[in-house]
């Protein structure tokens, strides 16, 4: 003969069924464990400094840097767009 499984209410003692705060404590403990797990996997916050740069860049250095950055993106794109017909007609 196979025994019938006990219901949850039969597993809990009569005192625990009368106290709903025991279930609330279990829920709070579970949420604390979840929060702790999330807190561990967080990325550390960046160190942001709010004072001026130690070596400020001159206007000429800024112009050179912007020119190099824009040309590094725009020149390859312009090359491909200007030669698009050559790429299309090339046999594979």
PDB file of N, CA, C and O in Angstrom:
ATOM      1  N   UNK A   1       0.841  -1.173   0.000  1.00  0.00           N
ATOM      2  CA  UNK A   1       0.000   0.000   0.000  1.00  0.00           C
ATOM      3  C   UNK A   1       0.891   1.242   0.000  1.00  0.00           C
ATOM      4  O   UNK A   1       1.819   1.337   0.802  1.00  0.00           O
ATOM      5  N   UNK A   2       0.611   2.203  -0.903  1.00  0.00           N
ATOM      6  CA  UNK A   2       1.399   3.431  -1.043  1.00  0.00           C
ATOM      7  C   UNK A   2       0.807   4.492  -0.111  1.00  0.00           C
ATOM      8  O   UNK A   2      -0.397   4.746  -0.148  1.00  0.00           O
ATOM      9  N   UNK A   3       1.658   5.122   0.736  1.00  0.00           N
ATOM     10  CA  UNK A   3       1.124   6.155   1.630  1.00  0.00           C
ATOM     11  C   UNK A   3       0.799   7.420   0.846  1.00  0.00           C
ATOM     12  O   UNK A   3       1.477   7.751  -0.126  1.00  0.00           O
ATOM     13  N   UNK A   4      -0.238   8.118   1.277  1.00  0.00           N
ATOM     14  CA  UNK A   4      -0.635   9.367   0.623  1.00  0.00           C
ATOM     15  C   UNK A   4       0.324  10.480   1.052  1.00  0.00           C
ATOM     16  O   UNK A   4       0.739  10.526   2.210  1.00  0.00           O
ATOM     17  N   UNK A   5       0.680  11.383   0.120  1.00  0.00           N
ATOM     18  CA  UNK A   5       1.558  12.486   0.506  1.00  0.00           C
ATOM     19  C   UNK A   5       0.829  13.437   1.448  1.00  0.00           C
ATOM     20  O   UNK A   5      -0.377  13.654   1.334  1.00  0.00           O
ATOM     21  N   UNK A   6       1.587  13.989   2.367  1.00  0.00           N
ATOM     22  CA  UNK A   6       1.010  14.909   3.331  1.00  0.00           C
ATOM     23  C   UNK A   6       0.848  16.284   2.706  1.00  0.00           C
ATOM     24  O   UNK A   6       1.687  16.721   1.918  1.00  0.00           O
ATOM     25  N   UNK A   7      -0.212  16.950   3.053  1.00  0.00           N
ATOM     26  CA  UNK A   7      -0.435  18.316   2.588  1.00  0.00           C
ATOM     27  C   UNK A   7       0.468  19.251   3.371  1.00  0.00           C
ATOM     28  O   UNK A   7       0.957  18.904   4.446  1.00  0.00           O
ATOM     29  N   UNK A   8       0.683  20.430   2.829  1.00  0.00           N
ATOM     30  CA  UNK A   8       1.543  21.413   3.484  1.00  0.00           C
ATOM     31  C   UNK A   8       1.000  21.788   4.851  1.00  0.00           C
ATOM     32  O   UNK A   8       1.762  21.982   5.798  1.00  0.00           O
ATOM     33  N   UNK A   9      -0.302  21.889   4.949  1.00  0.00           N
ATOM     34  CA  UNK A   9      -0.891  22.252   6.235  1.00  0.00           C
ATOM     35  C   UNK A   9      -0.665  21.158   7.271  1.00  0.00           C
ATOM     36  O   UNK A   9      -0.618  21.448   8.467  1.00  0.00           O
ATOM     37  N   UNK A  10      -0.526  19.920   6.845  1.00  0.00           N
ATOM     38  CA  UNK A  10      -0.266  18.838   7.783  1.00  0.00           C
ATOM     39  C   UNK A  10       1.190  18.818   8.223  1.00  0.00           C
ATOM     40  O   UNK A  10       1.496  18.360   9.324  1.00  0.00           O
ATOM     41  N   UNK A  11       2.103  19.315   7.367  1.00  0.00           N
ATOM     42  CA  UNK A  11       3.511  19.340   7.713  1.00  0.00           C
ATOM     43  C   UNK A  11       3.824  20.429   8.731  1.00  0.00           C
ATOM     44  O   UNK A  11       4.692  20.248   9.584  1.00  0.00           O
ATOM     45  N   UNK A  12       3.131  21.545   8.651  1.00  0.00           N
ATOM     46  CA  UNK A  12       3.380  22.633   9.577  1.00  0.00           C
ATOM     47  C   UNK A  12       2.723  22.337  10.915  1.00  0.00           C
ATOM     48  O   UNK A  12       1.662  21.718  10.988  1.00  0.00           O
ATOM     49  N   UNK A  13       3.369  22.787  11.948  1.00  0.00           N
ATOM     50  CA  UNK A  13       2.762  22.610  13.262  1.00  0.00           C
ATOM     51  C   UNK A  13       1.582  23.573  13.400  1.00  0.00           C
ATOM     52  O   UNK A  13       1.450  24.532  12.640  1.00  0.00           O
ATOM     53  N   UNK A  14       0.753  23.301  14.361  1.00  0.00           N
ATOM     54  CA  UNK A  14      -0.435  24.118  14.559  1.00  0.00           C
ATOM     55  C   UNK A  14      -0.042  25.536  14.951  1.00  0.00           C
ATOM     56  O   UNK A  14      -0.741  26.487  14.599  1.00  0.00           O
ATOM     57  N   UNK A  15       1.073  25.697  15.681  1.00  0.00           N
ATOM     58  CA  UNK A  15       1.526  27.020  16.089  1.00  0.00           C
ATOM     59  C   UNK A  15       1.956  27.841  14.872  1.00  0.00           C
ATOM     60  O   UNK A  15       1.663  29.034  14.790  1.00  0.00           O
ATOM     61  N   UNK A  16       2.647  27.203  13.935  1.00  0.00           N
ATOM     62  CA  UNK A  16       3.125  27.920  12.756  1.00  0.00           C
ATOM     63  C   UNK A  16       1.966  28.341  11.866  1.00  0.00           C
ATOM     64  O   UNK A  16       2.030  29.401  11.243  1.00  0.00           O
ATOM     65  N   UNK A  17       0.920  27.549  11.790  1.00  0.00           N
ATOM     66  CA  UNK A  17      -0.228  27.930  10.965  1.00  0.00           C
ATOM     67  C   UNK A  17      -0.938  29.133  11.549  1.00  0.00           C
ATOM     68  O   UNK A  17      -1.511  29.932  10.808  1.00  0.00           O
ATOM     69  N   UNK A  18      -0.910  29.274  12.855  1.00  0.00           N
ATOM     70  CA  UNK A  18      -1.600  30.392  13.483  1.00  0.00           C
ATOM     71  C   UNK A  18      -0.780  31.675  13.426  1.00  0.00           C
ATOM     72  O   UNK A  18      -1.329  32.757  13.637  1.00  0.00           O
ATOM     73  N   UNK A  19       0.546  31.585  13.140  1.00  0.00           N
ATOM     74  CA  UNK A  19       1.405  32.769  13.105  1.00  0.00           C
ATOM     75  C   UNK A  19       1.801  33.086  11.663  1.00  0.00           C
ATOM     76  O   UNK A  19       2.697  32.431  11.132  1.00  0.00           O
ATOM     77  N   UNK A  20       1.171  34.062  11.010  1.00  0.00           N
ATOM     78  CA  UNK A  20       1.556  34.399   9.640  1.00  0.00           C
ATOM     79  C   UNK A  20       2.904  35.113   9.564  1.00  0.00           C
ATOM     80  O   UNK A  20       3.503  35.182   8.491  1.00  0.00           O
ATOM     81  N   UNK A  21       3.390  35.647  10.688  1.00  0.00           N
ATOM     82  CA  UNK A  21       4.665  36.357  10.637  1.00  0.00           C
ATOM     83  C   UNK A  21       5.844  35.418  10.384  1.00  0.00           C
ATOM     84  O   UNK A  21       6.897  35.863   9.927  1.00  0.00           O
ATOM     85  N   UNK A  22       5.681  34.117  10.676  1.00  0.00           N
ATOM     86  CA  UNK A  22       6.772  33.188  10.387  1.00  0.00           C
ATOM     87  C   UNK A  22       6.981  33.066   8.874  1.00  0.00           C
ATOM     88  O   UNK A  22       8.115  32.950   8.409  1.00  0.00           O
ATOM     89  N   UNK A  23       5.905  33.091   8.126  1.00  0.00           N
ATOM     90  CA  UNK A  23       6.035  33.068   6.668  1.00  0.00           C
ATOM     91  C   UNK A  23       6.652  34.371   6.175  1.00  0.00           C
ATOM     92  O   UNK A  23       7.437  34.378   5.227  1.00  0.00           O
ATOM     93  N   UNK A  24       6.289  35.476   6.829  1.00  0.00           N
ATOM     94  CA  UNK A  24       6.840  36.767   6.432  1.00  0.00           C
ATOM     95  C   UNK A  24       8.340  36.817   6.719  1.00  0.00           C
ATOM     96  O   UNK A  24       9.096  37.393   5.936  1.00  0.00           O
ATOM     97  N   UNK A  25       8.781  36.225   7.826  1.00  0.00           N
ATOM     98  CA  UNK A  25      10.207  36.192   8.127  1.00  0.00           C
ATOM     99  C   UNK A  25      10.960  35.381   7.070  1.00  0.00           C
ATOM    100  O   UNK A  25      12.066  35.747   6.672  1.00  0.00           O
ATOM    101  N   UNK A  26      10.370  34.305   6.631  1.00  0.00           N
ATOM    102  CA  UNK A  26      10.992  33.507   5.578  1.00  0.00           C
ATOM    103  C   UNK A  26      11.095  34.283   4.269  1.00  0.00           C
ATOM    104  O   UNK A  26      12.099  34.197   3.563  1.00  0.00           O
ATOM    105  N   UNK A  27      10.059  35.032   3.958  1.00  0.00           N
ATOM    106  CA  UNK A  27      10.078  35.858   2.741  1.00  0.00           C
ATOM    107  C   UNK A  27      11.138  36.950   2.861  1.00  0.00           C
ATOM    108  O   UNK A  27      11.858  37.226   1.901  1.00  0.00           O
ATOM    109  N   UNK A  28      11.235  37.574   4.039  1.00  0.00           N
ATOM    110  CA  UNK A  28      12.236  38.616   4.234  1.00  0.00           C
ATOM    111  C   UNK A  28      13.641  38.043   4.121  1.00  0.00           C
ATOM    112  O   UNK A  28      14.522  38.675   3.537  1.00  0.00           O
ATOM    113  N   UNK A  29      13.858  36.871   4.667  1.00  0.00           N
ATOM    114  CA  UNK A  29      15.172  36.240   4.582  1.00  0.00           C
ATOM    115  C   UNK A  29      15.522  35.913   3.130  1.00  0.00           C
ATOM    116  O   UNK A  29      16.656  36.108   2.692  1.00  0.00           O
ATOM    117  N   UNK A  30      14.535  35.416   2.398  1.00  0.00           N
ATOM    118  CA  UNK A  30      14.774  35.124   0.986  1.00  0.00           C
ATOM    119  C   UNK A  30      15.099  36.374   0.187  1.00  0.00           C
ATOM    120  O   UNK A  30      15.970  36.348  -0.683  1.00  0.00           O
ATOM    121  N   UNK A  31      14.404  37.470   0.475  1.00  0.00           N
ATOM    122  CA  UNK A  31      14.684  38.713  -0.250  1.00  0.00           C
ATOM    123  C   UNK A  31      16.047  39.268   0.136  1.00  0.00           C
ATOM    124  O   UNK A  31      16.721  39.869  -0.701  1.00  0.00           O
ATOM    125  N   UNK A  32      16.468  39.082   1.385  1.00  0.00           N
ATOM    126  CA  UNK A  32      17.799  39.522   1.796  1.00  0.00           C
ATOM    127  C   UNK A  32      18.883  38.720   1.076  1.00  0.00           C
ATOM    128  O   UNK A  32      19.901  39.279   0.668  1.00  0.00           O
ATOM    129  N   UNK A  33      18.669  37.424   0.921  1.00  0.00           N
ATOM    130  CA  UNK A  33      19.638  36.592   0.203  1.00  0.00           C
ATOM    131  C   UNK A  33      19.725  36.997  -1.264  1.00  0.00           C
ATOM    132  O   UNK A  33      20.811  37.040  -1.842  1.00  0.00           O
ATOM    133  N   UNK A  34      18.570  37.293  -1.862  1.00  0.00           N
ATOM    134  CA  UNK A  34      18.564  37.731  -3.255  1.00  0.00           C
ATOM    135  C   UNK A  34      19.270  39.067  -3.405  1.00  0.00           C
ATOM    136  O   UNK A  34      20.040  39.261  -4.346  1.00  0.00           O
ATOM    137  N   UNK A  35      19.014  39.990  -2.484  1.00  0.00           N
ATOM    138  CA  UNK A  35      19.676  41.293  -2.543  1.00  0.00           C
ATOM    139  C   UNK A  35      21.180  41.149  -2.361  1.00  0.00           C
ATOM    140  O   UNK A  35      21.955  41.850  -3.011  1.00  0.00           O
ATOM    141  N   UNK A  36      21.596  40.247  -1.483  1.00  0.00           N
ATOM    142  CA  UNK A  36      23.028  40.026  -1.283  1.00  0.00           C
ATOM    143  C   UNK A  36      23.676  39.454  -2.541  1.00  0.00           C
ATOM    144  O   UNK A  36      24.796  39.827  -2.889  1.00  0.00           O
ATOM    145  N   UNK A  37      22.982  38.559  -3.216  1.00  0.00           N
ATOM    146  CA  UNK A  37      23.527  37.980  -4.453  1.00  0.00           C
ATOM    147  C   UNK A  37      23.660  39.048  -5.528  1.00  0.00           C
ATOM    148  O   UNK A  37      24.637  39.054  -6.277  1.00  0.00           O
ATOM    149  N   UNK A  38      22.695  39.944  -5.613  1.00  0.00           N
ATOM    150  CA  UNK A  38      22.768  41.015  -6.608  1.00  0.00           C
ATOM    151  C   UNK A  38      23.835  42.037  -6.246  1.00  0.00           C
ATOM    152  O   UNK A  38      24.482  42.598  -7.130  1.00  0.00           O
ATOM    153  N   UNK A  39      24.020  42.279  -4.972  1.00  0.00           N
ATOM    154  CA  UNK A  39      24.998  43.261  -4.517  1.00  0.00           C
ATOM    155  C   UNK A  39      26.409  42.796  -4.850  1.00  0.00           C
ATOM    156  O   UNK A  39      27.268  43.626  -5.151  1.00  0.00           O
ATOM    157  N   UNK A  40      26.669  41.505  -4.803  1.00  0.00           N
ATOM    158  CA  UNK A  40      28.004  40.982  -5.074  1.00  0.00           C
ATOM    159  C   UNK A  40      28.365  41.155  -6.542  1.00  0.00           C
ATOM    160  O   UNK A  40      29.517  41.451  -6.857  1.00  0.00           O
ATOM    161  N   UNK A  41      27.408  40.976  -7.449  1.00  0.00           N
ATOM    162  CA  UNK A  41      27.705  40.985  -8.874  1.00  0.00           C
ATOM    163  C   UNK A  41      27.672  42.384  -9.489  1.00  0.00           C
ATOM    164  O   UNK A  41      27.818  42.522 -10.704  1.00  0.00           O
ATOM    165  N   UNK A  42      27.485  43.412  -8.681  1.00  0.00           N
ATOM    166  CA  UNK A  42      27.462  44.765  -9.219  1.00  0.00           C
ATOM    167  C   UNK A  42      28.837  45.203  -9.678  1.00  0.00           C
ATOM    168  O   UNK A  42      29.854  44.781  -9.129  1.00  0.00           O
ATOM    169  N   UNK A  43      28.856  46.047 -10.683  1.00  0.00           N
ATOM    170  CA  UNK A  43      30.105  46.603 -11.179  1.00  0.00           C
ATOM    171  C   UNK A  43      30.514  47.744 -10.252  1.00  0.00           C
ATOM    172  O   UNK A  43      29.666  48.560  -9.890  1.00  0.00           O
ATOM    173  N   UNK A  44      31.773  47.827  -9.858  1.00  0.00           N
ATOM    174  CA  UNK A  44      32.172  48.914  -8.971  1.00  0.00           C
ATOM    175  C   UNK A  44      31.990  50.270  -9.639  1.00  0.00           C
ATOM    176  O   UNK A  44      32.123  50.409 -10.855  1.00  0.00           O
ATOM    177  N   UNK A  45      31.684  51.259  -8.818  1.00  0.00           N
ATOM    178  CA  UNK A  45      31.424  52.598  -9.341  1.00  0.00           C
ATOM    179  C   UNK A  45      32.740  53.255  -9.751  1.00  0.00           C
ATOM    180  O   UNK A  45      33.772  53.063  -9.107  1.00  0.00           O
ATOM    181  N   UNK A  46      32.687  54.022 -10.818  1.00  0.00           N
ATOM    182  CA  UNK A  46      33.885  54.668 -11.345  1.00  0.00           C
ATOM    183  C   UNK A  46      34.318  55.817 -10.440  1.00  0.00           C
ATOM    184  O   UNK A  46      33.497  56.461  -9.786  1.00  0.00           O
ATOM    185  N   UNK A  47      35.611  56.053 -10.420  1.00  0.00           N
ATOM    186  CA  UNK A  47      36.153  57.171  -9.662  1.00  0.00           C
ATOM    187  C   UNK A  47      36.092  58.412 -10.555  1.00  0.00           C
ATOM    188  O   UNK A  47      36.867  58.536 -11.504  1.00  0.00           O
ATOM    189  N   UNK A  48      35.182  59.318 -10.253  1.00  0.00           N
ATOM    190  CA  UNK A  48      35.005  60.523 -11.061  1.00  0.00           C
ATOM    191  C   UNK A  48      35.695  61.677 -10.354  1.00  0.00           C
ATOM    192  O   UNK A  48      35.448  61.951  -9.180  1.00  0.00           O
ATOM    193  N   UNK A  49      36.566  62.347 -11.100  1.00  0.00           N
ATOM    194  CA  UNK A  49      37.270  63.484 -10.515  1.00  0.00           C
ATOM    195  C   UNK A  49      36.669  64.755 -11.071  1.00  0.00           C
ATOM    196  O   UNK A  49      36.392  64.841 -12.267  1.00  0.00           O
ATOM    197  N   UNK A  50      36.465  65.738 -10.222  1.00  0.00           N
ATOM    198  CA  UNK A  50      35.784  66.955 -10.651  1.00  0.00           C
ATOM    199  C   UNK A  50      36.710  68.150 -10.763  1.00  0.00           C
ATOM    200  O   UNK A  50      36.236  69.265 -10.979  1.00  0.00           O
ATOM    201  N   UNK A  51      37.994  67.962 -10.626  1.00  0.00           N
ATOM    202  CA  UNK A  51      38.896  69.107 -10.736  1.00  0.00           C
ATOM    203  C   UNK A  51      39.438  69.210 -12.154  1.00  0.00           C
ATOM    204  O   UNK A  51      39.341  68.253 -12.922  1.00  0.00           O
ATOM    205  N   UNK A  52      40.008  70.356 -12.515  1.00  0.00           N
ATOM    206  CA  UNK A  52      40.504  70.547 -13.892  1.00  0.00           C
ATOM    207  C   UNK A  52      41.638  69.573 -14.231  1.00  0.00           C
ATOM    208  O   UNK A  52      42.267  68.980 -13.355  1.00  0.00           O
ATOM    209  N   UNK A  53      41.864  69.438 -15.516  1.00  0.00           N
ATOM    210  CA  UNK A  53      42.916  68.535 -15.987  1.00  0.00           C
ATOM    211  C   UNK A  53      44.285  69.027 -15.532  1.00  0.00           C
ATOM    212  O   UNK A  53      44.505  70.228 -15.374  1.00  0.00           O
ATOM    213  N   UNK A  54      45.204  68.082 -15.323  1.00  0.00           N
ATOM    214  CA  UNK A  54      46.549  68.457 -14.889  1.00  0.00           C
ATOM    215  C   UNK A  54      47.313  69.151 -16.013  1.00  0.00           C
ATOM    216  O   UNK A  54      48.061  70.098 -15.769  1.00  0.00           O
ATOM    217  N   UNK A  55      47.123  68.675 -17.246  1.00  0.00           N
ATOM    218  CA  UNK A  55      47.798  69.265 -18.405  1.00  0.00           C
ATOM    219  C   UNK A  55      46.726  69.625 -19.435  1.00  0.00           C
ATOM    220  O   UNK A  55      46.350  68.777 -20.244  1.00  0.00           O
ATOM    221  N   UNK A  56      46.230  70.849 -19.423  1.00  0.00           N
ATOM    222  CA  UNK A  56      45.176  71.217 -20.377  1.00  0.00           C
ATOM    223  C   UNK A  56      45.706  71.215 -21.817  1.00  0.00           C
ATOM    224  O   UNK A  56      46.860  71.561 -22.074  1.00  0.00           O
ATOM    225  N   UNK A  57      44.829  70.817 -22.743  1.00  0.00           N
ATOM    226  CA  UNK A  57      45.203  70.770 -24.162  1.00  0.00           C
ATOM    227  C   UNK A  57      45.007  72.147 -24.778  1.00  0.00           C
ATOM    228  O   UNK A  57      44.052  72.858 -24.465  1.00  0.00           O
ATOM    229  N   UNK A  58      45.929  72.506 -25.655  1.00  0.00           N
ATOM    230  CA  UNK A  58      45.804  73.785 -26.351  1.00  0.00           C
ATOM    231  C   UNK A  58      44.781  73.638 -27.478  1.00  0.00           C
ATOM    232  O   UNK A  58      44.362  72.528 -27.806  1.00  0.00           O
ATOM    233  N   UNK A  59      44.392  74.746 -28.055  1.00  0.00           N
ATOM    234  CA  UNK A  59      43.419  74.728 -29.149  1.00  0.00           C
ATOM    235  C   UNK A  59      43.973  73.973 -30.359  1.00  0.00           C
ATOM    236  O   UNK A  59      43.229  73.275 -31.047  1.00  0.00           O
ATOM    237  N   UNK A  60      45.252  74.109 -30.616  1.00  0.00           N
ATOM    238  CA  UNK A  60      45.870  73.394 -31.739  1.00  0.00           C
ATOM    239  C   UNK A  60      45.842  71.890 -31.535  1.00  0.00           C
ATOM    240  O   UNK A  60      45.550  71.139 -32.466  1.00  0.00           O
ATOM    241  N   UNK A  61      46.146  71.445 -30.319  1.00  0.00           N
ATOM    242  CA  UNK A  61      46.114  70.012 -30.031  1.00  0.00           C
ATOM    243  C   UNK A  61      44.702  69.451 -30.146  1.00  0.00           C
ATOM    244  O   UNK A  61      44.509  68.334 -30.625  1.00  0.00           O
ATOM    245  N   UNK A  62      43.720  70.227 -29.707  1.00  0.00           N
ATOM    246  CA  UNK A  62      42.332  69.793 -29.834  1.00  0.00           C
ATOM    247  C   UNK A  62      41.916  69.701 -31.290  1.00  0.00           C
ATOM    248  O   UNK A  62      41.211  68.768 -31.674  1.00  0.00           O
ATOM    249  N   UNK A  63      42.344  70.662 -32.111  1.00  0.00           N
ATOM    250  CA  UNK A  63      42.008  70.644 -33.539  1.00  0.00           C
ATOM    251  C   UNK A  63      42.636  69.432 -34.224  1.00  0.00           C
ATOM    252  O   UNK A  63      41.996  68.775 -35.045  1.00  0.00           O
ATOM    253  N   UNK A  64      43.878  69.142 -33.885  1.00  0.00           N
ATOM    254  CA  UNK A  64      44.547  67.977 -34.478  1.00  0.00           C
ATOM    255  C   UNK A  64      43.835  66.687 -34.075  1.00  0.00           C
ATOM    256  O   UNK A  64      43.623  65.810 -34.912  1.00  0.00           O
ATOM    257  N   UNK A  65      43.471  66.568 -32.822  1.00  0.00           N
ATOM    258  CA  UNK A  65      42.797  65.361 -32.346  1.00  0.00           C
ATOM    259  C   UNK A  65      41.442  65.180 -33.029  1.00  0.00           C
ATOM    260  O   UNK A  65      41.104  64.071 -33.445  1.00  0.00           O
ATOM    261  N   UNK A  66      40.665  66.255 -33.148  1.00  0.00           N
ATOM    262  CA  UNK A  66      39.357  66.148 -33.815  1.00  0.00           C
ATOM    263  C   UNK A  66      39.510  65.801 -35.288  1.00  0.00           C
ATOM    264  O   UNK A  66      38.738  65.006 -35.823  1.00  0.00           O
ATOM    265  N   UNK A  67      40.501  66.391 -35.946  1.00  0.00           N
ATOM    266  CA  UNK A  67      40.738  66.098 -37.360  1.00  0.00           C
ATOM    267  C   UNK A  67      41.101  64.622 -37.554  1.00  0.00           C
ATOM    268  O   UNK A  67      40.596  63.977 -38.473  1.00  0.00           O
ATOM    269  N   UNK A  68      41.956  64.097 -36.712  1.00  0.00           N
ATOM    270  CA  UNK A  68      42.341  62.686 -36.821  1.00  0.00           C
ATOM    271  C   UNK A  68      41.159  61.758 -36.547  1.00  0.00           C
ATOM    272  O   UNK A  68      40.991  60.747 -37.228  1.00  0.00           O
ATOM    273  N   UNK A  69      40.346  62.100 -35.557  1.00  0.00           N
ATOM    274  CA  UNK A  69      39.199  61.240 -35.245  1.00  0.00           C
ATOM    275  C   UNK A  69      38.188  61.240 -36.388  1.00  0.00           C
ATOM    276  O   UNK A  69      37.715  60.179 -36.794  1.00  0.00           O
ATOM    277  N   UNK A  70      37.854  62.415 -36.907  1.00  0.00           N
ATOM    278  CA  UNK A  70      36.884  62.464 -37.998  1.00  0.00           C
ATOM    279  C   UNK A  70      37.423  61.803 -39.260  1.00  0.00           C
ATOM    280  O   UNK A  70      36.687  61.104 -39.956  1.00  0.00           O
ATOM    281  N   UNK A  71      38.706  62.019 -39.561  1.00  0.00           N
ATOM    282  CA  UNK A  71      39.257  61.414 -40.781  1.00  0.00           C
ATOM    283  C   UNK A  71      39.341  59.890 -40.652  1.00  0.00           C
ATOM    284  O   UNK A  71      39.200  59.181 -41.649  1.00  0.00           O
ATOM    285  N   UNK A  72      39.566  59.383 -39.452  1.00  0.00           N
ATOM    286  CA  UNK A  72      39.639  57.927 -39.306  1.00  0.00           C
ATOM    287  C   UNK A  72      38.291  57.262 -39.568  1.00  0.00           C
ATOM    288  O   UNK A  72      38.245  56.094 -39.953  1.00  0.00           O
ATOM    289  N   UNK A  73      37.199  57.989 -39.365  1.00  0.00           N
ATOM    290  CA  UNK A  73      35.874  57.431 -39.665  1.00  0.00           C
ATOM    291  C   UNK A  73      35.412  57.776 -41.077  1.00  0.00           C
ATOM    292  O   UNK A  73      34.805  56.943 -41.750  1.00  0.00           O
ATOM    293  N   UNK A  74      35.690  58.983 -41.525  1.00  0.00           N
ATOM    294  CA  UNK A  74      35.119  59.435 -42.789  1.00  0.00           C
ATOM    295  C   UNK A  74      35.918  59.002 -44.017  1.00  0.00           C
ATOM    296  O   UNK A  74      35.320  58.728 -45.058  1.00  0.00           O
ATOM    297  N   UNK A  75      37.229  58.932 -43.933  1.00  0.00           N
ATOM    298  CA  UNK A  75      38.009  58.574 -45.123  1.00  0.00           C
ATOM    299  C   UNK A  75      37.732  57.153 -45.620  1.00  0.00           C
ATOM    300  O   UNK A  75      37.532  56.982 -46.823  1.00  0.00           O
ATOM    301  N   UNK A  76      37.710  56.122 -44.765  1.00  0.00           N
ATOM    302  CA  UNK A  76      37.375  54.784 -45.292  1.00  0.00           C
ATOM    303  C   UNK A  76      35.958  54.712 -45.869  1.00  0.00           C
ATOM    304  O   UNK A  76      35.725  54.021 -46.860  1.00  0.00           O
ATOM    305  N   UNK A  77      35.026  55.417 -45.256  1.00  0.00           N
ATOM    306  CA  UNK A  77      33.655  55.424 -45.770  1.00  0.00           C
ATOM    307  C   UNK A  77      33.603  56.110 -47.124  1.00  0.00           C
ATOM    308  O   UNK A  77      32.949  55.623 -48.047  1.00  0.00           O
ATOM    309  N   UNK A  78      34.283  57.226 -47.246  1.00  0.00           N
ATOM    310  CA  UNK A  78      34.308  57.947 -48.534  1.00  0.00           C
ATOM    311  C   UNK A  78      34.965  57.089 -49.615  1.00  0.00           C
ATOM    312  O   UNK A  78      34.516  57.089 -50.761  1.00  0.00           O
ATOM    313  N   UNK A  79      36.015  56.364 -49.264  1.00  0.00           N
ATOM    314  CA  UNK A  79      36.697  55.499 -50.242  1.00  0.00           C
ATOM    315  C   UNK A  79      35.758  54.417 -50.762  1.00  0.00           C
ATOM    316  O   UNK A  79      35.684  54.176 -51.967  1.00  0.00           O
ATOM    317  N   UNK A  80      35.043  53.768 -49.847  1.00  0.00           N
ATOM    318  CA  UNK A  80      34.131  52.693 -50.251  1.00  0.00           C
ATOM    319  C   UNK A  80      33.003  53.255 -51.100  1.00  0.00           C
ATOM    320  O   UNK A  80      32.657  52.666 -52.124  1.00  0.00           O
ATOM    321  N   UNK A  81      32.419  54.386 -50.697  1.00  0.00           N
ATOM    322  CA  UNK A  81      31.313  54.958 -51.466  1.00  0.00           C
ATOM    323  C   UNK A  81      31.765  55.447 -52.843  1.00  0.00           C
ATOM    324  O   UNK A  81      31.012  55.345 -53.811  1.00  0.00           O
ATOM    325  N   UNK A  82      32.974  55.972 -52.937  1.00  0.00           N
ATOM    326  CA  UNK A  82      33.442  56.444 -54.246  1.00  0.00           C
ATOM    327  C   UNK A  82      33.787  55.289 -55.179  1.00  0.00           C
ATOM    328  O   UNK A  82      33.752  55.458 -56.398  1.00  0.00           O
ATOM    329  N   UNK A  83      34.115  54.133 -54.643  1.00  0.00           N
ATOM    330  CA  UNK A  83      34.467  52.973 -55.460  1.00  0.00           C
ATOM    331  C   UNK A  83      33.403  51.885 -55.429  1.00  0.00           C
ATOM    332  O   UNK A  83      33.714  50.723 -55.687  1.00  0.00           O
ATOM    333  N   UNK A  84      32.163  52.229 -55.121  1.00  0.00           N
ATOM    334  CA  UNK A  84      31.117  51.217 -54.971  1.00  0.00           C
ATOM    335  C   UNK A  84      30.827  50.494 -56.287  1.00  0.00           C
ATOM    336  O   UNK A  84      30.519  49.302 -56.293  1.00  0.00           O
ATOM    337  N   UNK A  85      30.928  51.224 -57.399  1.00  0.00           N
ATOM    338  CA  UNK A  85      30.652  50.584 -58.687  1.00  0.00           C
ATOM    339  C   UNK A  85      31.739  49.570 -59.041  1.00  0.00           C
ATOM    340  O   UNK A  85      31.455  48.550 -59.668  1.00  0.00           O
ATOM    341  N   UNK A  86      32.967  49.843 -58.649  1.00  0.00           N
ATOM    342  CA  UNK A  86      34.038  48.876 -58.885  1.00  0.00           C
ATOM    343  C   UNK A  86      33.809  47.601 -58.074  1.00  0.00           C
ATOM    344  O   UNK A  86      34.058  46.496 -58.556  1.00  0.00           O
ATOM    345  N   UNK A  87      33.335  47.765 -56.841  1.00  0.00           N
ATOM    346  CA  UNK A  87      33.074  46.598 -56.004  1.00  0.00           C
ATOM    347  C   UNK A  87      31.893  45.792 -56.531  1.00  0.00           C
ATOM    348  O   UNK A  87      31.882  44.565 -56.429  1.00  0.00           O
ATOM    349  N   UNK A  88      30.904  46.471 -57.091  1.00  0.00           N
ATOM    350  CA  UNK A  88      29.726  45.767 -57.608  1.00  0.00           C
ATOM    351  C   UNK A  88      30.045  44.961 -58.861  1.00  0.00           C
ATOM    352  O   UNK A  88      29.587  43.829 -59.015  1.00  0.00           O
ATOM    353  N   UNK A  89      30.838  45.554 -59.757  1.00  0.00           N
ATOM    354  CA  UNK A  89      31.095  44.884 -61.032  1.00  0.00           C
ATOM    355  C   UNK A  89      32.200  43.841 -60.947  1.00  0.00           C
ATOM    356  O   UNK A  89      32.426  43.124 -61.922  1.00  0.00           O
ATOM    357  N   UNK A  90      32.872  43.733 -59.860  1.00  0.00           N
ATOM    358  CA  UNK A  90      33.969  42.778 -59.701  1.00  0.00           C
ATOM    359  C   UNK A  90      33.418  41.362 -59.598  1.00  0.00           C
ATOM    360  O   UNK A  90      32.526  41.109 -58.789  1.00  0.00           O
ATOM    361  N   UNK A  91      33.933  40.429 -60.404  1.00  0.00           N
ATOM    362  CA  UNK A  91      33.443  39.050 -60.301  1.00  0.00           C
ATOM    363  C   UNK A  91      33.935  38.397 -59.008  1.00  0.00           C
ATOM    364  O   UNK A  91      35.022  38.688 -58.510  1.00  0.00           O
ATOM    365  N   UNK A  92      33.116  37.527 -58.501  1.00  0.00           N
ATOM    366  CA  UNK A  92      33.470  36.876 -57.235  1.00  0.00           C
ATOM    367  C   UNK A  92      34.149  35.570 -57.426  1.00  0.00           C
ATOM    368  O   UNK A  92      34.505  34.910 -56.449  1.00  0.00           O
TER     369      UNK A  92
END
